[in-house]
Amino acid sequence: MAGDLTQPIWAWPISPYGDTPALDDPDGNGAKTTFNLRSPGQYCDAFSGLHYNHTRYFSPRAGG
């Protein structure tokens, strides 16, 4: 996700199971951005640390 002048305001390093944390301040300006969508059809529940994909909650660290 990019803000003004195409500076990144949120980034997520891709990994096979989505177990890497999102970078909520990649430009280092101190303004954090929360974006809970992950891979297509997946939502990250920050409270539980689980992801949801229409049918179930799962832990990306467990691989499924």
C-alpha positions in Angstrom: 0.0 0.0 0.0 1.4 3.4 -0.9 0.7 6.9 0.2 1.6 10.3 -1.3 4.5 10.2 -3.8 4.3 6.4 -3.8 6.1 6.1 -0.5 5.2 2.7 1.1 3.0 3.0 4.1 2.4 -0.7 4.7 4.2 -3.8 3.3 4.1 -7.5 3.9 7.1 -9.7 3.0 5.6 -12.8 1.3 6.3 -16.3 2.6 4.7 -19.6 1.7 2.4 -19.8 4.7 2.0 -16.1 5.5 3.8 -16.4 8.8 6.0 -13.3 8.4 4.7 -10.2 10.3 3.5 -7.2 8.3 5.6 -4.1 8.2 3.2 -1.4 9.5 5.8 1.4 9.2 8.1 0.6 6.3 9.0 4.2 5.5 10.1 4.8 9.1 8.1 8.0 9.7 6.5 6.8 12.9 2.9 6.7 11.5 1.8 3.0 11.7 -0.9 1.7 9.3 -3.0 -1.3 10.1 -4.2 -3.4 7.2 -5.7 -6.7 8.2 -6.2 -8.3 4.7 -3.5 -10.9 3.8 -3.6 -13.4 0.9 -6.7 -13.3 -1.3 -9.7 -14.2 0.9 -7.8 -14.1 4.1 -8.2 -11.7 7.1 -5.7 -11.4 10.0 -7.2 -11.2 13.4 -4.6 -9.2 15.4 -6.2 -10.1 18.7 -6.0 -13.8 18.4 -3.1 -13.9 15.9 -5.1 -16.2 13.7 -6.1 -15.8 10.0 -9.6 -16.4 8.7 -10.3 -17.7 5.2 -14.2 -18.0 4.8 -14.4 -21.4 6.4 -12.0 -21.5 9.3 -9.5 -19.8 11.5 -6.0 -21.0 11.2 -2.5 -20.3 12.4 -0.1 -19.5 9.5 2.9 -20.4 11.7 1.5 -24.0 11.9 1.3 -24.1 8.1 -2.4 -24.5 7.8 
